[in-house]
Amino acid sequence: MWSTLPAFLGACLLIAMSPGPSTVLIIRNSLRSRRAGMLTVLGNESGVLLWGIFAAFGLTAVLDASEIAYDVLRAVGAVVLVGFGVQTLRAARRSSRAGLADAIPDGAAAGGARDYRAGLLLNLANPKAGIFALAFLPQFVPQSVPEGAPHLTAMVALAALWAVFEVGYYALYVWGVDRMRTLLSRPGVRRRLEQVSGGVLILLGIRLAVES
């Protein structure tokens, strides 16, 4: 397995570099604070780890085999994405009326649990993440004898490594937003970024809902 680690980490990097809903949400929450951004990252990567564990036990194969299960989770994921998008657009509208402090969504200042849950929910509500984990992880796991099934412990270990790697990668996003806080904290810039983030999340939710 050690011989496959460089290829595995390279693949993890390419996956993390591909923009998606999680990237948008992490950047969006990082606009509020570095803590909010990192908690969103941790929530998202908890989802990555869980999908990896589900794949190791063969549970994500249900999504691959059952069109009904996949469509139900796809519909839930679309609702979650659109909901986050609408929330972000509402925050942008509030900020344009009452100033930067009101750009923070209701309850976000009360603690970090909401940011963690947001990252976790967004990841787990995406059925494509589960299907991808099922197809991706076994490629880097030694095959057992005689059945040829992946070793459970090795697959879970790779899922954990994948999640830890992405924590480090997305921490760079959070750090970058924090370094640009002086610019991004300007009401006009902040409002425009919220509007763009909200629009992108809604479009991603619509695409998830209509795709087969």
Buried (B, 14 or more C-beta within 10 A) or exposed (E): EEEBEEEBBEBBEEBBEEEBBBBBBBBBBBBBBBBBBBBBBBBBBBBBBBBBBBBBEEBBBBBBEEEEBBBEBBBBBBBBBBBBBBBBBBBBBBBBEEEEEBBBBEEBEEEBEBBBBBBBBBBBBBBBBBBBBBEBBBEBBEEEEEEEEBBBEBBBBBBBBBBBBBBEBBBEBBBEBBEEEEEBEEEEEBBBBBBBBBBBBBEBBBEBBEEE
